[in-house]
Amino acid sequence: MSHGPRSGLSAVSTALLAMSRHLEVRDVLKTIVASARELLDAEYAALGVPDDHGGFAQFVVDGVSDEQWKAIGPLPRQHGILAAMLHDATPERLADVREDPRFEGWPSAHPDMSDFLGLPIRDGDEVMGALFLANKRCPKPAGGCGFTQDDEDVLGILAQHAAIALTNARLYERSRELTIAEERSRLAHELHDAVSQKLFSLRLTAQAAAALVDRDPARAKGELQQVAALAAEAADELRAAVVELRPAALDDDGLVATLRTQIQVLDRAHTAHVTFDSAGVRALPAAQEEALLRVSQEALHNALRHSGAGRVEVTLTRRDHGALLRISDDGQGFDPRTVRRAGRHLGLVSMRDRASGVGGSLTVESAPGKGTTIEMEVPGG
């Protein structure tokens, strides 16, 4: 194989390694498929990720126009050569796919294909998908396949990149599910501790008012006023919990507006005075905005639920091309030397993980009786 494609593969490989950390998995798969077709001079390239129902969860193609793709119809099923690659986990290099005994035909609008090169995408023993090419453009040997062993080796490297992208996507989804489960569990405890107690007090106060309404109307009126106050507090607690539970509208409103709305709700729902200020912050990559929002929520949860703070200040300011988030409270604080013991209780471990996961850093300053300041800095895009 010529030096050009090898150099091209090196460039593609470097780009893919960078992309796989930042882009949606489908964007990475599209680049892999397009790169395979260009590097190996094929007319068509495709990548399929199977589902558990005999079809494909994802199917990415290159070399087929949008009009052709629509005319072909629904996504293919797992059959023929595709099924063989997925089930047997073996490479396939064929002079004419149409003459293979496993070939089961294709829809009428499907482009005609002859020579074929396909590889399973593997993670250890697990087959995660299949990557394949058809119709080598350069002249092929008489009766033979135009794709060579060198082509197969290059496609194998791209298949490894696809495995990395799919594994990263799976790990991210599992991490996200765990995070959601943890946050929902924490909110369930909050609702039980805060709202349930207020509703219990509400019921007792209402019972007291009912008992007093005939013999002491004045006291009954006072109890009813207390009922109204408790009901308002319970409503605020519920509203604050729902704001945390509901997915933030970062895509629509941006980080600054989303933070301001949530902090206004928390200020109404708690006795502590919660403020927010921002200056010069530009739009950041979506993953960084998500991480900044979640860290602010965790830090506010600590300050409002555990520290006994009377005042909590949140600021978000521009820092070079990125941003600096600061959450300061005047609560009881803690000894940072005990952070190994306190870290998990206060969510500091997850906050540090969120920060480092988007290329940022997290610092914590605190002392008993001196309050706590948490800062998270991200570099921007």
C-alpha positions as CSV (number, residue, x, y, z in Angstrom):
1,M,0.0,0.0,0.0
2,S,1.3,3.5,-0.8
3,H,2.7,5.9,1.8
4,G,-0.2,8.4,1.3
5,P,-3.0,6.3,2.7
6,R,-0.7,5.3,5.7
7,S,0.0,9.0,6.4
8,G,-3.7,9.7,6.0
9,L,-4.6,6.9,8.4
10,S,-2.2,8.4,11.0
11,A,-3.9,11.8,10.7
12,V,-7.4,10.2,10.9
13,S,-6.3,8.2,13.9
14,T,-5.0,11.2,15.8
15,A,-8.2,13.2,15.0
16,L,-10.5,10.3,16.0
17,L,-8.7,10.0,19.4
18,A,-9.4,13.6,20.1
19,M,-12.9,13.5,18.7
20,S,-14.0,10.5,20.8
21,R,-13.5,12.4,24.0
22,H,-15.7,15.3,23.0
23,L,-18.2,14.4,20.2
24,E,-21.4,12.4,20.2
25,V,-20.7,8.8,19.3
26,R,-22.6,9.0,16.1
27,D,-20.4,11.8,14.9
28,V,-17.3,9.7,15.6
29,L,-18.8,6.7,13.7
30,K,-19.6,8.9,10.7
31,T,-16.0,10.1,10.6
32,I,-14.8,6.5,10.8
33,V,-17.0,5.4,7.9
34,A,-16.2,8.4,5.7
35,S,-12.4,7.9,6.4
36,A,-12.6,4.2,5.6
37,R,-14.2,4.8,2.3
38,E,-11.7,7.5,1.3
39,L,-8.6,5.8,2.6
40,L,-9.4,2.5,0.9
41,D,-10.8,4.0,-2.2
42,A,-14.2,2.2,-1.9
43,E,-17.5,3.3,-3.5
44,Y,-19.5,2.5,-0.3
45,A,-18.9,2.2,3.4
46,A,-21.2,1.4,6.3
47,L,-21.1,0.6,10.0
48,G,-23.9,-1.2,11.9
49,V,-24.4,-1.5,15.7
50,P,-26.9,-4.3,16.4
51,D,-29.8,-4.1,18.8
52,D,-31.3,-7.0,20.7
53,H,-34.3,-7.5,18.3
54,G,-32.6,-8.7,15.1
55,G,-32.1,-5.2,13.7
56,F,-29.6,-2.3,14.2
57,A,-29.6,0.4,16.9
58,Q,-27.4,2.5,14.6
59,F,-26.5,2.2,10.9
60,V,-24.1,4.8,9.4
61,V,-23.5,4.9,5.7
62,D,-21.2,6.9,3.3
63,G,-21.4,6.9,-0.5
64,V,-25.2,6.7,-0.5
65,S,-27.1,10.0,-1.1
66,D,-30.0,11.0,1.2
67,E,-32.5,10.3,-1.6
68,Q,-31.1,6.8,-2.3
69,W,-31.1,6.1,1.5
70,K,-34.8,7.1,1.7
71,A,-35.6,5.0,-1.3
72,I,-33.9,1.9,0.2
73,G,-36.4,1.9,3.0
74,P,-36.1,0.7,6.6
75,L,-32.9,-0.2,8.3
76,P,-31.6,-3.6,7.3
77,R,-32.1,-6.7,9.5
78,Q,-29.3,-8.8,10.8
79,H,-29.1,-11.3,8.0
80,G,-26.7,-12.6,5.3
81,I,-23.1,-11.5,5.5
82,L,-23.8,-8.9,8.2
83,A,-25.2,-11.6,10.5
84,A,-22.2,-13.8,9.8
85,M,-19.8,-11.0,10.8
86,L,-21.8,-10.3,13.9
87,H,-22.3,-13.9,15.0
88,D,-19.1,-15.5,13.9
89,A,-16.8,-12.5,14.6
90,T,-14.8,-13.2,11.5
91,P,-13.5,-10.8,8.8
92,E,-15.0,-11.2,5.3
93,R,-13.1,-10.4,2.1
94,L,-15.2,-11.5,-1.0
95,A,-14.7,-11.1,-4.7
96,D,-18.4,-10.8,-5.3
97,V,-20.8,-10.6,-2.3
98,R,-23.7,-11.5,-4.6
99,E,-22.3,-15.0,-5.3
100,D,-21.7,-15.9,-1.6
101,P,-24.2,-18.6,-0.5
102,R,-25.1,-16.5,2.6
103,F,-26.2,-13.6,0.4
104,E,-30.0,-12.9,0.8
105,G,-30.4,-10.0,-1.6
106,W,-31.3,-6.4,-0.9
107,P,-34.1,-3.9,-1.7
108,S,-34.6,-2.8,-5.3
109,A,-33.3,0.8,-4.6
110,H,-30.1,-0.6,-3.0
111,P,-26.9,0.1,-4.9
112,D,-25.3,-2.8,-6.7
113,M,-22.2,-4.1,-4.9
114,S,-19.6,-6.7,-5.8
115,D,-16.3,-6.9,-4.0
116,F,-16.7,-6.6,-0.3
117,L,-14.5,-6.2,2.8
118,G,-16.1,-6.4,6.3
119,L,-14.7,-6.6,9.9
120,P,-16.5,-7.1,13.2
121,I,-16.0,-4.3,15.8
122,R,-14.9,-6.1,18.9
123,D,-14.4,-5.3,22.6
124,G,-12.6,-8.4,23.9
125,D,-14.9,-11.3,23.1
126,E,-17.9,-9.1,22.6
127,V,-18.9,-8.1,19.0
128,M,-20.3,-4.5,19.2
129,G,-20.9,-4.0,15.5
130,A,-19.6,-4.4,11.9
131,L,-17.7,-2.1,9.6
132,F,-17.6,-2.9,5.9
133,L,-16.7,-1.5,2.5
134,A,-17.9,-2.4,-1.0
135,N,-16.8,-1.8,-4.6
136,K,-13.1,-1.0,-4.6
137,R,-12.6,1.7,-7.3
138,C,-9.1,0.6,-8.5
139,P,-9.0,-2.2,-11.1
140,K,-9.2,-5.6,-9.4
141,P,-7.5,-8.8,-10.4
142,A,-9.4,-11.1,-12.6
143,G,-11.8,-13.2,-10.6
144,G,-10.4,-11.7,-7.3
145,C,-11.3,-9.2,-4.7
146,G,-10.0,-5.6,-5.2
147,F,-9.6,-5.3,-1.4
148,T,-6.2,-6.4,-0.1
149,Q,-4.7,-7.6,3.2
150,D,-3.3,-4.2,3.7
151,D,-6.8,-2.8,3.3
152,E,-8.0,-5.2,5.9
153,D,-5.3,-4.2,8.3
154,V,-6.2,-0.5,7.9
155,L,-9.9,-1.2,8.3
156,G,-9.0,-3.2,11.5
157,I,-7.4,0.0,13.0
158,L,-10.6,2.0,12.2
159,A,-12.7,-0.8,13.7
160,Q,-10.7,-0.5,16.9
161,H,-11.5,3.2,17.0
162,A,-15.1,2.4,16.5
163,A,-14.9,0.0,19.5
164,I,-13.4,2.7,21.6
165,A,-16.1,5.2,20.7
166,L,-18.9,2.6,21.4
167,T,-17.3,1.6,24.7
168,N,-17.0,5.2,25.8
169,A,-20.6,5.9,24.9
170,R,-21.7,2.8,26.9
171,L,-19.6,3.8,29.9
172,Y,-20.9,7.4,29.8
173,E,-24.5,6.1,29.7
174,R,-23.9,3.8,32.6
175,S,-22.3,6.7,34.6
176,R,-25.2,9.0,33.7
177,E,-27.7,6.4,34.9
178,L,-25.8,6.0,38.1
179,T,-25.6,9.7,38.6
180,I,-29.3,10.1,37.9
181,A,-30.1,7.3,40.4
182,E,-27.9,8.9,43.1
183,E,-29.5,12.3,42.5
184,R,-33.0,10.9,42.6
185,S,-32.2,9.0,45.8
186,R,-30.8,12.2,47.4
187,L,-33.9,14.1,46.4
188,A,-36.1,11.4,47.8
189,H,-34.4,11.8,51.2
190,E,-34.7,15.6,50.9
191,L,-38.4,15.3,50.2
192,H,-38.9,13.0,53.1
193,D,-36.9,15.1,55.5
194,A,-38.2,18.5,54.5
195,V,-41.6,18.3,52.9
196,S,-42.9,15.3,54.9
197,Q,-42.1,17.0,58.2
198,K,-43.8,20.1,57.2
199,L,-46.9,18.2,56.0
200,F,-47.0,16.4,59.4
201,S,-46.8,19.7,61.2
202,L,-49.5,21.0,58.9
203,R,-51.8,18.2,59.8
204,L,-51.3,18.6,63.6
205,T,-51.8,22.4,63.3
206,A,-55.0,21.9,61.3
207,Q,-56.3,19.4,63.9
208,A,-55.5,21.9,66.7
209,A,-57.4,24.7,64.8
210,A,-60.4,22.4,64.4
211,A,-60.5,21.6,68.1
212,L,-60.3,25.3,69.0
213,V,-62.7,26.7,66.5
214,D,-65.8,26.6,68.8
215,R,-64.3,27.4,72.2
216,D,-61.5,29.8,71.3
217,P,-62.0,31.3,67.8
218,A,-59.1,33.7,68.3
219,R,-56.6,30.9,68.9
220,A,-58.1,28.9,66.1
221,K,-57.5,31.8,63.8
222,G,-53.8,31.9,64.8
223,E,-53.5,28.2,64.2
224,L,-55.1,28.6,60.7
225,Q,-52.5,31.3,59.9
226,Q,-49.8,28.9,60.9
227,V,-51.4,26.3,58.6
228,A,-51.2,28.8,55.7
229,A,-47.5,29.5,56.5
230,L,-46.6,25.8,56.7
231,A,-48.4,25.1,53.4
232,A,-46.5,27.9,51.7
233,E,-43.2,26.5,53.0
234,A,-44.1,23.0,51.9
235,A,-44.9,24.3,48.4
236,D,-41.6,26.1,48.2
237,E,-39.7,23.0,49.3
238,L,-41.5,20.9,46.6
239,R,-40.8,23.6,44.0
240,A,-37.1,23.6,44.9
241,A,-36.9,19.8,44.7
242,V,-38.7,19.7,41.3
243,V,-36.3,22.3,39.9
244,E,-33.4,20.0,40.8
245,L,-35.2,16.9,39.5
246,R,-36.3,18.4,36.2
247,P,-33.6,18.4,33.5
248,A,-32.1,21.9,33.3
249,A,-33.0,23.9,30.1
250,L,-29.3,24.5,29.3
251,D,-29.8,24.1,25.6
252,D,-32.6,26.7,25.5
253,D,-31.7,29.1,28.3
254,G,-27.9,28.8,28.7
255,L,-26.0,28.3,32.0
256,V,-26.4,31.8,33.4
257,A,-30.1,32.0,33.0
258,T,-30.6,28.4,34.3
259,L,-28.4,29.1,37.4
260,R,-30.2,32.3,38.1
261,T,-33.7,30.7,38.0
262,Q,-32.7,27.8,40.2
263,I,-31.0,30.0,42.8
264,Q,-34.1,32.3,42.9
265,V,-36.2,29.3,43.7
266,L,-33.7,28.1,46.4
267,D,-33.7,31.6,47.9
268,R,-37.5,31.5,48.3
269,A,-37.5,28.0,49.6
270,H,-34.9,28.4,52.4
271,T,-34.3,30.7,55.3
272,A,-30.8,31.4,54.1
273,H,-30.3,34.3,51.7
274,V,-29.0,32.9,48.4
275,T,-27.6,35.3,45.8
276,F,-26.3,34.9,42.2
277,D,-24.1,37.2,40.2
278,S,-22.4,36.7,36.8
279,A,-20.0,38.8,34.7
280,G,-18.8,38.4,31.1
281,V,-19.4,34.6,30.8
282,R,-19.6,33.3,27.2
283,A,-21.3,30.2,26.1
284,L,-19.2,27.1,27.0
285,P,-19.2,23.6,25.6
286,A,-22.3,21.7,26.6
287,A,-20.4,19.2,28.8
288,Q,-18.8,22.0,30.7
289,E,-22.0,23.8,31.3
290,E,-23.7,20.6,32.5
291,A,-20.8,20.0,34.9
292,L,-20.8,23.6,36.3
293,L,-24.5,23.3,36.9
294,R,-24.3,20.0,38.7
295,V,-21.4,21.1,40.9
296,S,-23.3,24.3,41.8
297,Q,-26.3,22.2,42.7
298,E,-24.3,19.9,44.9
299,A,-22.5,22.7,46.6
300,L,-25.8,24.6,47.2
301,H,-27.3,21.4,48.6
302,N,-24.4,21.1,51.1
303,A,-24.6,24.8,52.1
304,L,-28.4,24.8,52.6
305,R,-28.9,21.4,54.2
306,H,-25.8,20.8,56.2
307,S,-23.8,24.0,57.0
308,G,-26.4,26.1,58.8
309,A,-25.5,29.0,56.6
310,G,-27.4,32.3,56.8
311,R,-26.0,33.5,53.5
312,V,-24.8,31.7,50.3
313,E,-23.2,33.6,47.4
314,V,-22.8,32.1,44.0
315,T,-20.8,33.9,41.3
316,L,-19.9,32.9,37.7
317,T,-17.3,35.0,36.0
318,R,-15.2,34.8,32.9
319,R,-11.7,33.4,33.2
320,D,-9.6,33.7,30.1
321,H,-11.6,31.6,27.5
322,G,-13.4,29.6,30.2
323,A,-15.3,30.4,33.5
324,L,-14.9,30.3,37.2
325,L,-17.7,29.2,39.5
326,R,-17.6,30.2,43.2
327,I,-20.0,29.1,45.9
328,S,-19.4,30.7,49.3
329,D,-21.3,30.2,52.5
330,D,-21.0,31.5,56.1
331,G,-21.9,28.2,57.6
332,Q,-20.2,26.0,60.1
333,G,-17.5,24.8,57.7
334,F,-15.2,21.8,58.3
335,D,-11.6,20.9,58.6
336,P,-10.1,20.2,55.1
337,R,-7.7,17.7,56.7
338,T,-10.7,15.5,57.3
339,V,-11.8,15.7,53.7
340,R,-11.1,12.0,53.2
341,R,-13.9,11.3,55.7
342,A,-16.1,14.3,54.9
343,G,-15.6,14.2,51.1
344,R,-18.0,11.5,50.3
345,H,-20.7,12.8,52.7
346,L,-20.4,16.3,51.2
347,G,-20.3,15.1,47.6
348,L,-16.8,16.5,47.1
349,V,-15.6,13.3,45.3
350,S,-18.4,13.5,42.7
351,M,-17.8,17.3,42.3
352,R,-14.1,16.7,41.7
353,D,-14.9,14.0,39.2
354,R,-17.3,16.3,37.3
355,A,-14.7,19.0,37.1
356,S,-11.8,16.8,36.0
357,G,-14.1,15.1,33.5
358,V,-14.4,18.3,31.5
359,G,-10.8,19.4,31.8
360,G,-11.5,21.6,34.8
361,S,-10.3,21.8,38.5
362,L,-12.0,22.1,41.8
363,T,-10.7,23.7,45.0
364,V,-12.3,23.7,48.5
365,E,-11.5,26.2,51.3
366,S,-13.1,25.7,54.7
367,A,-12.4,25.8,58.4
368,P,-14.6,25.1,61.4
369,G,-16.7,28.1,62.1
370,K,-15.4,29.9,59.0
371,G,-17.7,28.8,56.3
372,T,-16.9,27.1,53.0
373,T,-15.9,28.3,49.5
374,I,-15.9,25.9,46.6
375,E,-14.4,27.0,43.3
376,M,-14.6,25.2,39.9
377,E,-12.7,26.5,36.9
378,V,-13.0,25.2,33.3
379,P,-10.8,26.2,30.4
380,G,-13.6,26.7,27.8
381,G,-13.7,25.4,24.3
